[in-house]
């Protein structure tokens, strides 16, 4: 089975209606888009990037993979953004994704990235997913 950690996390966030996130409106797959001419200032971006080395299951054509998924929350004003980032983090705590072995937050609080070039506040939430991939 092929896995797409970015899509899996976007679907998980979309499934929590209390967060008020909608794919393609204020929830995006991929790198952070500019607030001017790209995506609304109040947006969330999800991107799987790298992770620890996979562990091959000896004698078999499968391995355990550990992608890191980065969630960037860009939200104004600062106080509201911090609350939104914390709500997303709280929503992910203890969650599971079908066909994934584990979902673990890699920090205790959202990490403040400060302001971008356009003055928007940003926070980073990192997740470590675990899944088994068969060749």
C-alpha positions as CSV (number, residue, x, y, z in Angstrom):
1,X,0.0,0.0,0.0
2,X,1.3,3.4,-0.9
3,X,1.1,6.1,1.8
4,X,1.0,9.9,1.4
5,X,1.6,11.4,4.9
6,X,0.8,15.0,3.7
7,X,-2.7,13.9,2.5
8,X,-3.3,11.8,5.5
9,X,-2.7,14.7,7.9
10,X,-4.7,17.2,5.8
11,X,-7.6,14.7,5.9
12,X,-7.3,14.3,9.7
13,X,-7.4,18.1,10.2
14,X,-10.3,18.5,7.8
15,X,-12.2,15.9,9.8
16,X,-12.1,18.0,12.9
17,X,-14.9,20.6,12.2
18,X,-14.1,22.5,15.4
19,X,-10.8,23.7,13.7
20,X,-12.7,25.4,10.9
21,X,-10.2,24.3,8.3
22,X,-11.2,23.5,4.7
23,X,-8.9,22.1,2.1
24,X,-8.1,24.5,-0.7
25,X,-9.6,27.4,1.2
26,X,-7.5,27.8,4.4
27,X,-5.8,24.3,4.6
28,X,-3.2,23.5,1.9
29,X,-0.9,20.6,1.0
30,X,2.7,21.7,0.4
31,X,5.0,24.6,1.2
32,X,3.8,27.9,2.6
33,X,2.3,30.1,-0.1
34,X,2.6,33.9,0.1
35,X,-0.4,35.7,1.7
36,X,-0.4,38.2,-1.2
37,X,-1.5,36.4,-4.4
38,X,-1.1,32.9,-2.9
39,X,-3.3,31.9,0.0
40,X,-5.2,33.8,2.6
41,X,-3.2,35.3,5.5
42,X,-5.1,32.9,7.9
43,X,-4.0,29.5,6.5
44,X,-2.5,26.2,7.5
45,X,0.1,24.3,5.3
46,X,1.0,20.7,5.6
47,X,4.1,19.1,4.1
48,X,5.8,15.8,4.8
49,X,9.6,16.2,4.7
50,X,12.3,13.6,5.3
51,X,12.5,11.8,8.6
52,X,14.7,9.1,10.2
53,X,16.1,6.3,8.1
54,X,13.6,3.5,7.3
55,X,14.0,0.2,9.1
56,X,14.0,-2.8,6.8
57,X,12.3,-5.9,8.0
58,X,15.0,-8.6,7.7
59,X,14.4,-11.1,4.9
60,X,11.3,-9.4,3.6
61,X,10.5,-6.7,1.0
62,X,9.0,-4.3,3.5
63,X,10.2,-1.5,5.7
64,X,9.0,0.7,8.5
65,X,9.1,4.4,7.6
66,X,9.0,7.5,9.8
67,X,8.1,10.7,7.9
68,X,8.2,14.0,9.6
69,X,5.1,16.1,8.8
70,X,5.4,19.8,9.3
71,X,2.3,21.9,9.9
72,X,2.8,25.6,9.5
73,X,0.0,27.8,10.9
74,X,-0.1,31.4,9.6
75,X,-2.8,33.3,11.4
76,X,-3.5,36.9,12.4
77,X,-3.6,38.5,14.9
78,X,-0.8,37.0,17.0
79,X,-3.0,35.9,19.9
80,X,-5.6,34.3,17.8
81,X,-2.9,32.6,15.8
82,X,-1.3,31.1,18.8
83,X,-4.7,29.8,20.0
84,X,-5.3,28.3,16.6
85,X,-1.9,26.6,16.5
86,X,-2.5,25.2,20.0
87,X,-6.0,24.0,19.0
88,X,-4.5,22.1,16.0
89,X,-1.9,20.5,18.2
90,X,-4.5,19.5,20.9
91,X,-6.7,18.1,18.1
92,X,-3.8,15.8,17.0
93,X,-2.9,14.6,20.4
94,X,-3.8,10.9,20.8
95,X,-5.2,10.7,17.2
96,X,-4.6,7.8,14.8
97,X,-4.7,7.5,11.1
98,X,-5.9,4.4,9.3
99,X,-3.1,2.3,7.9
100,X,-0.5,4.2,10.0
101,X,1.1,2.6,13.0
102,X,1.6,5.8,15.0
103,X,1.3,9.6,15.1
104,X,3.4,11.4,17.6
105,X,3.8,15.1,18.2
106,X,7.5,16.0,18.3
107,X,7.1,19.0,20.7
108,X,5.0,20.0,23.7
109,X,3.9,23.4,22.2
110,X,3.7,24.9,18.7
111,X,7.0,26.6,17.8
112,X,6.8,30.3,17.1
113,X,8.4,31.2,13.8
114,X,7.8,34.9,14.3
115,X,6.6,37.1,11.5
116,X,7.0,36.4,7.8
117,X,8.0,39.1,5.3
118,X,4.4,40.3,5.1
119,X,4.1,40.7,8.9
120,X,2.0,37.5,9.4
121,X,2.6,35.4,12.5
122,X,3.5,31.8,12.0
123,X,3.9,28.7,14.2
124,X,5.3,25.2,13.4
125,X,3.9,21.9,14.6
126,X,5.9,18.7,13.8
127,X,4.6,15.2,13.7
128,X,6.4,11.9,13.4
129,X,4.3,9.3,11.6
130,X,5.1,5.6,11.4
131,X,3.9,3.2,8.7
132,X,4.8,0.0,7.0
133,X,5.6,0.1,3.3
134,X,5.7,-3.1,1.2
135,X,7.6,-3.1,-2.1
